Amino acid sequence: METFLEFLREVLKGIVREISAFFFRKNVLEKKKTTPRRRKQRGGSRNKN
């Protein structure tokens, strides 16, 4: 009985670890922008006078 409880505890620890790693990847690592945003260039020519 005791070995079954240890086995169950290890399985639950693995499940919790995988779930927390999934949410960490989703919330922290994927929030990074892949390319930096550039400002939109305005059309037309600009002359400084």
N, C-alpha and C positions, 0 to 999 in steps of 0.2 A: 504494500500500500504506500509506503514511504517513497519507494522508487518511482511509482506512478505520479505522486505529487511533485517530485523533483522534475520529472519529464514534462509534466503539464506547466510547471513554472518556467522552464527553459523555453517551451514553445510560446508561451505568452510573452516572455521577454523578447523573443525574436520578432513576434508580430508587432509589438509596440515599437521596437527599434526600426522596423521597416516603415511603419506608418509615419513615425516622426521624421525619418530621412526623406520620405516622399514629400511631406509638407515643407520641410526645409528647402528641398530642391525647388519646389514649386514657388514658394513665397520669396526666397532670398536670392537664389542663383538666377532665376529666370527674369527677375526684375531689371537686370542690367540691360541697358540699351546696346544693341549689337553694333550700330554705327552712330557716331555723334551727329546730332542734328545740325544742319547748316541753316543760316538765315536765308530767307527767300530773297533772291536778287530782284530788284525792281527793274522793270523794263525801261527802255529809252536811254538816251545818252544824257549825261550830266556834265554841264560846263560850269566851272567855278569862275565867276566874273566879279 
